[in-house]
Amino acid sequence: MSSLQSSSEPATIRVVVIDDEALIRSGFEFILNADAGIDVVGTATGADAVAVVSRTSPDVVLLDIRMADIDGLQVLPQLRRLEHAPTIAMLTTFDADDYVLTALHAGAAGFILKDTDPDHLADAVRTLASGGVVLSPAANAALLRATDLGTSQTEDPQIARVDMLTARERDVVRLVARGLTNAEVGQQLHLSVGTVKDHISATLTKLRVGSRVEIALLAQRAGLLDESPDQ
């Protein structure tokens, strides 16, 4: 961001697109750069992903979950270990795959189908940059099917850990599961963004999950979406 830019002006969201297909990379770059608030600062294949992300320091990375040169699931933990790790969403072309759950547990912040409407792609990037969860309808259904192991709520130890949450943490979890960004959660609950982040951090620890997407799925399984926030 330029030093001359007004402090009241929203910062441009820096994005890197990682895919082994040049057509996908150029297509996403063209679509996203058409948005004045987004700047694609780099594109790469899987083999060059870590070097490009380290050099460009993006806010958001769109990472193909399966690539010919190197598996996206191998790249994901490498990017997550960077000192200033970006928010990472997986690009997929399928409705259901074991790779989806693996990426989820490795810290992916969302899943976007490659055939997502161009009008919605920039919105997805803004949501990710603001701390929101992005799940395409098909990917969301696939994740729910994959996590439905036939275990009842009373037998599921992860669901049982929901009882450890405070009332306010449950409110935050519920709104995160509905796809709200940190700022939107704060507005709903009259909290600062910093306080929302603190609640999310505590929730990740208590529930023993690694990402907002896992929080959202657990909230669905535990029935939290049927409750009303205590405002």
ZILINSUL-V147693 format. One line per field, one symbol per residue. ss: DSSP state (a for helix, b for strand, c for the rest). A space follows every 50 residues. Layout:
ss=???
This chain:
ss=ccccccccccccbbbbbbcccaaaaaaaaaaaaccccbbbbbbbcaaaaa aaaaaacccbbbbbcccccccaaaaaaaaaccccccbbbbbbcccccaaa aaaaaccccbbbbccccaaaaaaaaaaaaccccbbcaaaaaaaaaaaccc ccaaacaaaaaaaaccaaaaaaaaaaaccccaaaaaaaacccaaaaaaaa aaaaaaaccccaaaaaaaaaaacaaaccccc
